[in-house]
Amino acid sequence: MIEKISALGQADAVFALAGLAIVLAAIGLVRRFVLRRPLDLFAMWSETRMVVYAAVTGALYFAVLAPFKWAILVPGFSEIRPGVALPICLSFLFGPAAAWGAGVGNFIGDFFGTLGPGSAPGFLGNFLLAYAPYAIVRAFVVRTPGEKIGARAAVVVGGGIIVGAFACATTVAWGVHVLGLVPFQVLAPVILINNGLVGLVLALPLTLLMLPRAEKWGVTYSEVLDPELARPAKTAKLGAILLAAGAIGGWALGMATAIAGDASASGLAIGLAVSPAILLMLVGILLL
């Protein structure tokens, strides 16, 4: 019975991913040709310095992850990661370049013991870990580059870090759950607590200290990207809200479904319950 449910879940996942690709392609076309605004995640590749920022982030992230590969929390999938503070902090400096760097750096780190099918959702989860903080702060905070970060802006920075931790936990746990590797309810809390604590304890104070100085030095994404791309889109606040709702709601739905469901049905139920939240996050990104 469990094998039949697992096979059904995998088939549903294939159709869900195909439908997701079609929906995202349609939204991307609307953004490009109706709103006439390219997505910063892709437009950044035309700027040499942004490519360098992505490479630097990836290399540094891998360098700080590798020494802690022995500190395993979930065998083959998660370990203690104080290094996640680095891409989170660089998110506010390098913007979308830090997101790409975080995904690549995590993928390279997987070659040292955790490489496998779960590396794909791991790439996307770490990408979101570093993309959400930058995107949320850009959408809601207006400040002069170089000025001290005030209390309200600091709260938004902290909120962005928390949303990034939820987005990473939801995406990675959902991906490996759909692949039949680790139950959602096992991995999701571990990733959230790991990334959330490190983000608030290490990345938040580092960001408050470094960001104004980096802006004065002219090394942030806003000094490199086209001014139109550096500014938030008209739909940025809506996109940020959808991203946060998908990240937090997906985690809560997955955990609630796991707690309420029985062992034989929870695999398919969790996969289906969290899928709309994954779509909501991606739609939010396209609106940012």
Secondary structure, 3 states (H helix, E strand, C coil): CHHHHHHHHHHHHHHHHHHHHHHHHHHHHHHHHCCCCCCHHHHHHHCHHHHHHHHHHHHHHHHHHHHHCCCEEECCCEECCHHHHHHHHHHHHHCHHHHHHHHHHHHHHHCCCCCCCCHHHHHHHHHHHHHHHHHHHHHHCCCCCCCCCCHHHHHHHHHHHHHHHHHHHHHHHHHHHHCCCCCHHHHHHHHHHHHHHHHHHHHHHHHHHHHHHHHHHCCCHHHCCCHHHHCCCCCHHHHHHHHHHHHHHHHHHHHHHHHHCCCCCHHHHHHHHHHHHHHHHHHHHHHC
